Amino acid sequence: MSTRQNRLISFAASAAAAFLLLSVPLAQANPQILVDVQSGRVLEHEEAFRKWYPASLTKLMTVYTVFDAIRAGEISLDTPIVISKQAAAQPAAKMYYKPGQKLTLDSALKILMIKSANDVAVAVAEAVAGTQDAFVLRMNSEAAKLGMSDSHFVNPNGLPGKGQYTTARDLAVLTVALRRDFPQYAGYFALEGFSNGKTNTPNINLLIGRFAGADGMKTGFICASGFNQIGSATRNGRTLISVVLGTDSLAARADATANLLQKGFVTQFPATDTLGSLKPYGPGQDQVTDISADICSAKGAKVRSETRDEVGRMKVQSPYILEMDHEPRYVFAGLIPGQDVQPDKMAKADAIGDLANVPVPLPRPTSF
């Protein structure tokens, strides 16, 4: 473990007792779950069986299905992914590639995990299964095999669609399976950013490079779901994953994820259920929760404005999210050489969604 990680953990341990008493989730009924990957033990959970819109967390199901296709020899990381008209027509966040342009599956996976590009997700689905609909059938088949009994997917990117839902428990099952079944691809979830040779795009996961041991996994947003995040971190050979759904801002989901993971590393938990033995409980199992009125409204906009300073930087509050001590490390991900690189339009970001250009968080307070 690096000196910096030791310093972060030492600071975190000293701050944990005080801060965790103060770290109340922004929405009291937000679904969340904390799991030890190696043992499968559920360390903490709340409303883990409430049906929720997965938003771009869906892309973890997409990449699981892709990894399974690679394992079966159907496709490889060098396979060219061709942008179709249907893929190019997807709403943002996207890469704005033109129909006919190509990138390798390796580049596509990096872009999916770092920028969460909806056009690339559809192109990958078509490359694996021939059509988006055929790929979605495979997604749901894989989900059923994993035991994700309260999940159903209607597209590979998580854009709003009738019949698309999941739960915090099911997302934890998926994330643990990704870590266990495909450890050789773990690096895709921990990348700090990518470059196409012209534009640098940092990871929209604010824990990467800023939280001790952070090594994944994915963020997501639509109005109906709020701001979701699945976090993963490894310290001293122990990996924890957390699922936090329905927060009200980019900063809030990062704070909640960091606080939950930190609690898992510094707290002694009693013997608990595993993901397999945890029984369904609580409200919200019969219909999908929709929090659009709280998120995409004047009220929601006011909350988000309060999480940014006058120049737009996010004011994260968790003391466990620190400033990066280096420039982001960018890996290449882009079109196969010989094609036109898209203009700066590709770097545009939604006003409230998963941003391509992530502002550097402000320093956190060190007193309480």
N, C-alpha and C positions, 0 to 999 in steps of 0.2 A: 504494500500500500504506500502511496506517495506521501511526502511530507505535507503537501497541501491537504490531502484527504484526512490525514491524522489531525491536522489543525482544525479542519471543518468539523470532524467528529468530536474533538475535544470541546470546541465551542458549542456544538449542538447539545452535548450531554449536559454542560453547565447551564444552558438556557432552557433545557427541556421542561424541567419541573415547573418553572415559572410560566413559560409561554403556553404550555399545553393546557393549563388551567384557564387561560384566556382565549384559546383558539376555538371559539364556537363557530360551527358552520354557518355561512351566511343565510342559508335556507334550512330551517331546522329539520325538514323532512326529506332532505336530499338523499337519494340512494347512494350508498357507498359500501365498500368492502375492502378488507386488507387480508392478504393471503401470503403464507410462506410457501414458496414454489417447491422446495425440496420435499417437504412433508405433506403439502396440500392442506395444512391446517388453516382454518379461518380464524384469524386473530381478533378481528372486530368487524361488525357489519351493522347496517341500518337500512331498513326497507330494501333489502337485497333482492326481493322478488317483485318489486313494483315494476310494471311494464313501462318502458321508456323508449323514446326515439334514439337510435344509436348515433345519428349524424355520421360524421366521418370516422368514428370508431369502427364503422362498417368495414373500412379498408383493412383492418386486421383480419377479418374473415376472408376478404379478398386475397390477401397475401398468403394466408394459410392454404387456401385452395390452390394458389399458384405454386407454392412450395410442394404440395402434394403432387401436382402435375409434373414438376421437375423430378421428383423422386420416382415417378412412374415412367420417366423417360419420354414424356410427351412434348417437352419444351426444355430449353436450356437458357442460361443467363445470357448467352450470345445471340439468342433468337431475335431477329428484327421485329419490332412492334410497329405496325403501320397505323397511322391515324386515319380513321374513317370519317365520313361526313357526320355520322351519328356521334362519334366521339368528339369531334371538333365543335359540335353544336351544344355541348354540355355547358351549364352555367358555371360561373366562377365559384370557388377558386380554380384556376386552370392555367395551362401553359400557353394557350392561344396558338397551338400548332395548327398547320393547315392540313386538310385532307391529302393523303399521299405521303406525307413526311414520315420518316422512320427514326426510331431510336432502339437501342438494345433493351432487352428485358431488365438487365442490370441497371441501366440508367432509369428505366421506368420505375423500378422498385424504390430507388433512392428518392426520386421525385414524389412518389406516393407518400413515403414516410416523412419527408422533410417539408414539402409544401402542401401535400394533400390535394393534388390536382385531380379534379373530377374528369377532365377529358382523358387523361392518361389512364385512369382506372377503367374506363369503358374500353379503351383500345387494348389494354391488357386482357380484359375479359374476353374480347372478341378473338384475340390471338390464341388463347388457351382453348376455348370451347366453340369457336366458329361464330357464335352470336352471343349478345349480352344475355338473352333469355336462357340460353343453354347453360351459360356460366352460372347464372343465379340458381338454377336447379342444382348445380354441383355445390354451390355455397350452402344451400339448405341441407343437402345430403351430408356434407361434411359436418355441419352444425349438429345434425341429429346423431351422427356417429360419436361426436364428442360429448353428447349428453346435454346439449344446450336446449333443454326442453321448452323454454319459454322465449325462443327467438325465431324470427322469420325475416328473411331479406327479400327485397324486391328489385334491388339494383346493386352494383358493385362499389358505389361511391358514397352512399349515405344521404343523397339528396332526398327531400321530402317525398314520400310515396305511401299510399294507402296500403296497409298490411305489413309495414316495416316496423319491427319492434324487437326489443331485447330486455334484459335485466342486468343489474350489476353482478349478480351471481353468475349468469351465463357469460358475461364478458370476462369475468375472472377465470372461468373454465377455459375459454378460448386463449387467453393470454398465457396461462400456465402451460397449455398444450403447445403454443408456439415456442416457449422457452425449452420445454422438454423434448418435443418431437423434432425440432429443427434448430439445434444449438449452432450449427454451422452458419446459419443466417442471422445470428443475433446482432452482428455488426450493423445491419441495416437500420436498426431501431435506435442506435446511439450516435448517429452521425450529427455533426454540428452544423452542417450546411453543404450546399452543392454549388458548383459554378458551371456555366455552360461555355466558359471562355470569354464571356462578355459581362455577364451579370452574376453577382454573388447572392445567393438566397440562404439566409440562416434558418435553422430549424425553428418551427413555431412552438416546440416544446421547451418552455422556459427553464426546465430543470436540467437539461443537457448542458454540461459544462459549468453548472452553477450550484448543483446539489451533490453532496458527497456520494459517490458511487452510482449516480444516475446513469442508466443504460437503456432507457426506453420510456414509453412505448408509443402513444398516439393521443392526439387531441381531436376534438370535433365540436361543431356548432351548427345548429339550425334554430330558428325561432322557437319551435315547439319543444326542443330539448334543453335549451340553454347551453351553457358552456361546459363541456364534458372533458374529462382527461383520464387516461389510464397511465399510471406511472410505474416504473420499474427501477430498482436500485439493488446493487450488490455490494456487500461489505464483508470482508473476511470469509469469502466463500458462501455467504448466505444471501439469497435473493428474495426480495419481497416485491409483490405487485399490489397496486391499489387501484380501485375504480371509484371515481367521484363524478356524479352526474348532476346536472341541473344548477350549476352555480351561475352567478349573474354577470360575470366579466372574465376576460382573459386572466387578469391578475388574481381573481378569486379562485379560479380553478387551479392555478399554479400554487397559491398559498395552501389550499386545502390538500392538494396532493402531497406537497412537501411535508406538511404537518403530520399527515397520516403515516407516511413512510417513516418519518423520523420517530414517531411514537412506536412503530413496530420494531425499530432497531434498539430502542433504549428501555422498553418496558418488558417485564417478565409477565407473560400471559399464562393463565391456568390452562389445563387441558381443555380443548374445545373441539367442535365439529370440524370435519374436513369438508371440502367442496362437495364431495359425494354424499356425505351423510346429513348435510344441512337441509332441513325440511322447509318447504314453503310456508310463509307466514305473512301476516300484515295485509294492509289494504292495497288497492291498485293492481290486483292480479287479473281482473276481468276486462280492463280497458287500458289503453295507452294514455299515460299522463301527457297533457299538453299545457306548457307554461308560456305560450306565446304572448299572452296578455301581460305577463310580468317582464318579458325580455324585449320584445319588439314593440315598445311603447314609449311614451314620454317618460314614464317612470323608469323604465329600463335604461333609456339613454342617459338620464340624470345619474343613475348609479354608476354607469360606465365612465361618464365624464369625471366623476370623483375619484376614479382609480388611475387617472393620468394627470401629469403636471402640465404647465402652460405650453410646453413644447412637445407634448404628446407621449412622453415616456411613462411607462407603467409604474405605478407605485405599489409594488408587491410588499406585503407586510411580514411574511414569514422570515424569521431570522435564519432559517436554514437555506434560503436561496441567496447566494452571495454573488458579487460581481465576477464575471469571467476574468481570470488572471492572464488571459492570452487572447489574441485575435482568433476568431472562429476558424477551424480547420475545414476548408472546403474541398470536397471530392468532386471529380468531374461527373456530371450527369447532363446529357443533352442529346441533340440530334446526331445521327451517324455523320461523320465528316463528309463534306461535299454538298451539304444542303444549307439553305439560307437559315441563319439564326434569327429568331423573331426579335422585333424591336422591343424597346423598354415597356411597351404595353403589358408584357408578361409579368412585370414587377408590380402592376397595380394591385391594390388590396381592397377588400370590402371594408366598409366603415366599421362593422361590428363583428365580422366573421373571423375565420382563421387567417391571420395576416401573413403576407409574404415577407414584408419588411418589418421585422420585429424590433421595436425600440429596446434599447438597453434598459433594464430595470434600474430604478433608483436605489442607492444604498439603503439598507434597512436600519431602523433604530436599534441600538444595542442596550437600551435600558427600557424598563417597563414601568 
